[in-house]
Amino acid sequence: MPYAGDVTPHDAWDQLTIDPGTVLVDVRTVEEWREIGVPDSPSDDKPVRFVEWATHAGPNPTFLAELEAAGVPKDATVLFMCRSGGRSIAAAEAATAAGWTSSYNVLQGFEGDFDAFGGRSVNGWLNAGLPTTTYAGPAA
């Protein structure tokens, strides 16, 4: 595995509440953040970071620079989350290769897997009842 590992949404929340150095990075698109909502953090001094892994034009060529600009320390435990766990694996792999050696994927992502009817009601951060909020846009 070319990244540190996988954690469940509940394990991610526990890690965020226990370790002040852990950072949650949501790598979905701006549209997903605005339309669906975002994970909330356990405290104001530990904000969720928002860095798109992909944009309308395809892969985000400045992802790693944006991760650094978002203030994610290379020695932090970093938890990457997307919609269902695919993009966040790629983000964790790229971050690991670039020096963020404690990069993890949040399994099931924010929305989780499809149910029998094509909705996303099976698992994931949102369906686990973990804290969510609305996207406020980039920090000023």
C-alpha positions as CSV (number, residue, x, y, z in Angstrom):
1,M,0.0,0.0,0.0
2,P,1.6,3.3,-1.1
3,Y,0.1,5.3,1.8
4,A,-0.2,4.8,5.5
5,G,-3.6,3.0,5.5
6,D,-7.4,3.3,5.7
7,V,-9.6,4.4,8.6
8,T,-13.4,4.2,9.0
9,P,-15.3,7.5,9.4
10,H,-15.8,6.8,13.1
11,D,-12.1,6.0,13.5
12,A,-11.3,9.3,11.7
13,W,-13.5,11.2,14.0
14,D,-11.9,9.6,17.1
15,Q,-8.4,10.4,15.7
16,L,-9.5,14.0,15.2
17,T,-10.8,14.4,18.7
18,I,-7.8,12.6,20.4
19,D,-4.8,13.9,18.4
20,P,-4.5,17.7,18.1
21,G,-2.1,17.3,15.2
22,T,-4.4,15.3,13.0
23,V,-5.8,17.1,9.9
24,L,-8.9,16.2,7.9
25,V,-8.7,17.1,4.2
26,D,-11.8,17.0,2.0
27,V,-10.7,16.4,-1.6
28,R,-14.1,16.5,-3.3
29,T,-15.1,19.4,-5.6
30,V,-16.3,22.8,-4.7
31,E,-19.7,21.8,-6.1
32,E,-19.9,18.8,-3.8
33,W,-19.0,20.9,-0.8
34,R,-21.6,23.5,-1.6
35,E,-24.4,21.1,-2.6
36,I,-24.0,18.2,-0.3
37,G,-22.3,19.6,2.8
38,V,-19.0,19.0,4.5
39,P,-17.6,17.2,7.5
40,D,-17.4,19.4,10.6
41,S,-14.4,19.4,12.9
42,P,-14.4,18.7,16.6
43,S,-13.1,22.2,17.4
44,D,-12.6,25.6,15.8
45,D,-8.9,25.4,16.3
46,K,-8.8,22.3,14.0
47,P,-10.5,23.3,10.8
48,V,-11.2,20.9,8.0
49,R,-9.0,21.7,4.9
50,F,-10.6,21.8,1.5
51,V,-8.4,21.0,-1.5
52,E,-9.9,19.6,-4.7
53,W,-8.2,16.5,-6.0
54,A,-10.0,17.0,-9.4
55,T,-11.6,20.0,-11.0
56,H,-13.9,20.5,-14.1
57,A,-10.8,20.3,-16.3
58,G,-9.6,17.0,-14.8
59,P,-6.9,16.2,-12.2
60,N,-5.8,19.2,-10.1
61,P,-2.2,19.9,-11.2
62,T,-1.6,22.1,-8.2
63,F,-3.1,19.7,-5.6
64,L,0.2,19.3,-3.6
65,A,1.0,23.0,-3.6
66,E,-2.6,23.8,-2.5
67,L,-2.3,21.1,0.3
68,E,0.9,22.9,1.5
69,A,-0.8,26.3,1.2
70,A,-3.7,25.1,3.3
71,G,-1.2,24.7,6.1
72,V,-1.1,20.9,6.3
73,P,2.2,20.1,8.0
74,K,4.2,17.2,6.4
75,D,4.6,15.6,9.9
76,A,0.9,15.6,10.6
77,T,-1.4,12.6,10.5
78,V,-3.5,13.5,7.4
79,L,-7.0,12.0,6.8
80,F,-8.1,12.4,3.2
81,M,-11.8,12.1,2.4
82,C,-13.8,12.2,-0.8
83,R,-17.4,11.1,-1.7
84,S,-16.9,7.4,-1.4
85,G,-13.2,6.7,-1.0
86,G,-11.7,6.6,-4.5
87,R,-10.2,10.0,-5.0
88,S,-9.0,10.1,-1.4
89,I,-6.9,7.0,-2.0
90,A,-5.2,8.8,-4.9
91,A,-4.7,11.9,-2.8
92,A,-3.2,9.9,0.0
93,E,-0.8,8.2,-2.4
94,A,0.3,11.5,-4.0
95,A,0.7,13.1,-0.6
96,T,2.7,10.2,0.7
97,A,5.0,10.4,-2.3
98,A,5.5,14.1,-1.7
99,G,6.5,13.7,1.9
100,W,3.2,13.6,3.9
101,T,4.2,10.2,5.3
102,S,1.2,9.7,7.6
103,S,-1.5,10.0,4.9
104,Y,-4.7,8.0,5.4
105,N,-7.8,7.3,3.3
106,V,-11.2,7.6,5.0
107,L,-13.1,4.5,3.9
108,Q,-16.5,5.1,2.4
109,G,-15.9,8.8,2.2
110,F,-18.4,11.5,3.0
111,E,-21.5,10.1,1.3
112,G,-20.7,6.3,1.2
113,D,-21.6,3.6,-1.1
114,F,-24.7,3.2,-3.3
115,D,-27.7,1.4,-1.9
116,A,-30.0,-0.9,-3.9
117,F,-31.9,2.1,-5.3
118,G,-28.8,4.1,-6.5
119,G,-28.8,6.5,-3.5
120,R,-25.9,6.9,-1.1
121,S,-27.5,5.8,2.2
122,V,-25.4,2.8,3.1
123,N,-22.3,4.1,5.0
124,G,-19.8,7.0,5.0
125,W,-19.3,10.0,7.3
126,L,-22.8,11.5,6.6
127,N,-24.7,8.3,7.1
128,A,-22.7,7.5,10.2
129,G,-24.3,10.5,11.8
130,L,-20.9,12.3,12.3
131,P,-20.9,16.1,12.5
132,T,-21.5,18.0,9.2
133,T,-22.0,21.6,8.3
134,T,-22.3,23.8,5.2
135,Y,-19.4,24.9,3.2
136,A,-18.4,28.5,4.0
137,G,-16.0,29.0,1.2
138,P,-12.3,29.6,1.3
139,A,-10.8,31.1,4.4
140,A,-10.4,34.9,4.2
